Amino acid sequence: MIACAGPLLIVSAYPDLTLPQADDGNALVLAHRARARDIDTETRAVHCGEHLPPADIYVTGGLEDEDQGELARWLASSPALRDAIAAGAAVLGLNSGYQVLGERFALTDGSLREGIGVLDVRTRRGEAWIDGPVITRPNADLGLPPLSGYESHFGITELGPDVAPLALLEEGHGNDGTEPRSDGALAGRVVGTYLHGPVLARNPELADLMLGLVLGRTLEPLPPSFGEASRRRRIDEARRWVASGRPKVKL
């Protein structure tokens, strides 16, 4: 293994802080996609009051703005996290978790707080609540098809020179303020995105990308799954909804 000996260890970081957005399901999708390829895998949830262990993949989800400081505190207090990243571990941060991975993020009152600094991004609080469907454009460099999900946040995230956007957008706000419009950020094996869904269940190719980053190889494709068919339907639904001019909803 890259970051620790034994089975591929996937850690869900502080799910007790996260919103009921099913983001904790992302760790389960990673484990399922790995086991489908006969990769020995273990998943573990680490809660507030516990430090993160050495692991191969860490996942943290979206949470209420007032809990972001608590998430940042626990992530920063876990020295194993930075050591594991330096050794080749991957990290997936969703929504508020994505913001906390950056250099700084905004609290509810608009004041800025230091993040853990593993992504070269800075987030400030916008005036409008962003809520609606997201469709990304294909990312040929990463081998990703259009991704589907929904976003729900106040964030405006500025990307620095040491990251690339995870994807450009067909529909949605994502980082909001970037041109061309983009969602998320990628630096080495650290990935952030505003997509909920849970994002890996709706977009199994992104799960395979995360696994491939850790294993150091492109994974062989799996047979088409219900998740892939569902993603295509959700994209078609979102496109029809936007084309109709009706108010956006979480699709």
Number of C-alpha atoms within 10 A of each C-alpha: 14 20 22 16 11 11 14 24 24 25 23 25 28 23 21 14 18 22 15 12 13 16 27 23 18 26 26 18 20 24 21 15 18 20 14 11 12 9 13 13 17 17 18 16 17 16 15 16 8 13 18 24 18 23 29 27 29 26 25 29 29 28 22 14 16 12 16 23 17 14 25 19 15 18 23 19 14 15 13 17 24 17 14 21 22 13 16 23 29 27 27 23 26 27 25 29 24 27 31 32 30 25 18 21 29 26 18 13 9 12 10 15 17 16 27 21 16 17 26 19 27 23 25 19 19 16 10 9 12 18 16 19 26 27 25 24 16 16 15 9 7 12 11 19 15 19 26 28 26 22 22 19 21 22 26 22 26 17 22 15 7 12 17 19 21 19 26 22 20 16 19 22 24 30 25 18 15 16 8 8 18 26 24 26 27 20 15 16 19 23 24 28 26 27 27 25 20 21 24 25 25 25 24 23 22 19 23 21 18 22 24 17 19 20 17 11 10 12 15 9 9 12 7 9 9 10 14 16 12 15 21 16 13 20 21 13 14 24 16 12 16 14 9 9 8 9 8 13 12 14 15
